[in-house]
Amino acid sequence: MASASSQRTVMVSGASRGIGLAVALNLLAEGHRLSLGVRDPAALRHRLQQLGWSEDAASLSIHPYDALAAPDQPNSAETWVAATAERWGGVEALVPSAGILSRARVCYSPGEEAEIARLLDVNLMGPWRLGRAAWPQLQACGDGRLVMLVSMSGKRVKGRLAAYGVSKFALLGLCQAMRNEGWESGIRVTALCPGWVNTAMAAAVSSIDKQAMTQPEDLAATVAHLLSLPASAVPFELAVNCLLESGS
Ligand SMILES: NC(=O)c1ccc[n+]([C@@H]2O[C@H](COP(=O)([O-])OP(=O)(O)OC[C@H]3O[C@@H](n4cnc5c(N)ncnc54)[C@H](OP(=O)(O)O)[C@@H]3O)[C@@H](O)[C@H]2O)c1
């Protein structure tokens, strides 16, 4: 359990399943205040109730959020941040975990161009919109944290998944810009770069043994540790490898 002074109000996107859900469950158990943004709040409410968590608890709120929603929509990044700030009095950390995969390669078929645009919208503009919307809150707290689910695919292109890699390289660039922008006001950014993590996304493209992959719960414990560190000790980039990757 985190000490009272280290408890934060944390917004987590992609909390319906996979890495985002594991992060949310870990941080709830650690005593943080969680604001979860998902496309289907009712389904997440039901799932969390089965796991013993309800919004009656002082530490949990669930909001509609779609990474593609326009600012004036009830499920936009802006609306979610405003609701979180109203409920908890501020936002102290952000963990954007919503993301999608595309198999589009360098020579993509004409029909795949819309898919690539959507991928960039969700994987790059989604976290950008969210960070931009939460920025005043993160600044105001004086010790804000942003843990971005990038990927090893943001550091090297290993196979032929051109579009996914491009979205994650761009996201790593955004992380660097956010680090620069936020440094003076105490915001610390970590670009978390896992290889394969045992979720539906990895199962769709990887044939390696699921137990050999990084487990979402272990990645969630890493996120919790990152949030516990003082501003002088937060790593900017963290590679989490389940397979040997020479040089990274
Ligand atoms: N798994 C890996 O091997 C791996 C490795 C490195 C990095 N990552 C990154 O880690 C993050 C989480 O991945 P994961 O493995 O947990 O994936 P996942 O199991 O496929 O879950 C994806 C999450 O993103 C949400 N999402 C998708 N589109 C959305 C949208 N338009 N608006 C709001 N939410 C949306 C999904 O919500 P719904 O339930 O509503 O679809 C779901 O909660 C992603 O950014 C991914 O790129 C994953």
The ligand as a Gaussian input file, in Angstrom:
#p B3LYP/6-31G(d) Opt

LIG

0 1
 N        0.655000      -6.209000     -25.748000
 C        1.874000      -5.900000     -26.151000
 O        2.672000      -6.792000     -26.525000
 C        2.323000      -4.467000     -26.132000
 C        3.695000      -4.213000     -26.226000
 C        4.144000      -2.908000     -26.219000
 C        3.251000      -1.858000     -26.114000
 N        1.901000      -2.116000     -26.033000
 C        1.005000      -0.973000     -25.941000
 O        0.360000      -1.009000     -24.684000
 C       -0.939000      -0.427000     -24.801000
 C       -1.981000      -1.406000     -24.266000
 O       -1.916000      -2.577000     -25.056000
 P       -2.634000      -3.938000     -24.632000
 O       -1.703000      -5.024000     -24.963000
 O       -3.200000      -3.823000     -23.285000
 O       -3.808000      -3.952000     -25.729000
 P       -5.268000      -4.621000     -25.691000
 O       -5.312000      -5.731000     -24.713000
 O       -5.594000      -4.868000     -27.115000
 O       -6.171000      -3.416000     -25.116000
 C       -6.284000      -2.244000     -25.867000
 C       -7.035000      -1.226000     -25.036000
 O       -7.137000      -0.012000     -25.797000
 C       -8.512000       0.372000     -25.809000
 N       -8.856000       1.124000     -27.008000
 C       -8.688000       0.774000     -28.306000
 N       -9.158000       1.722000     -29.116000
 C       -9.656000       2.715000     -28.329000
 C      -10.277000       3.957000     -28.558000
 N      -10.539000       4.404000     -29.805000
 N      -10.636000       4.723000     -27.499000
 C      -10.431000       4.295000     -26.240000
 N       -9.849000       3.113000     -25.936000
 C       -9.462000       2.325000     -26.976000
 C       -9.287000      -0.942000     -25.731000
 O      -10.609000      -0.687000     -25.341000
 P      -11.851000      -1.629000     -25.817000
 O      -11.913000      -2.740000     -24.809000
 O      -13.025000      -0.720000     -25.779000
 O      -11.534000      -2.130000     -27.200000
 C       -8.444000      -1.665000     -24.683000
 O       -8.759000      -1.222000     -23.390000
 C       -1.130000      -0.085000     -26.281000
 O       -0.820000       1.272000     -26.489000
 C       -0.117000      -0.977000     -26.969000
 O        0.289000      -0.431000     -28.201000
 C        1.427000      -3.406000     -26.028000

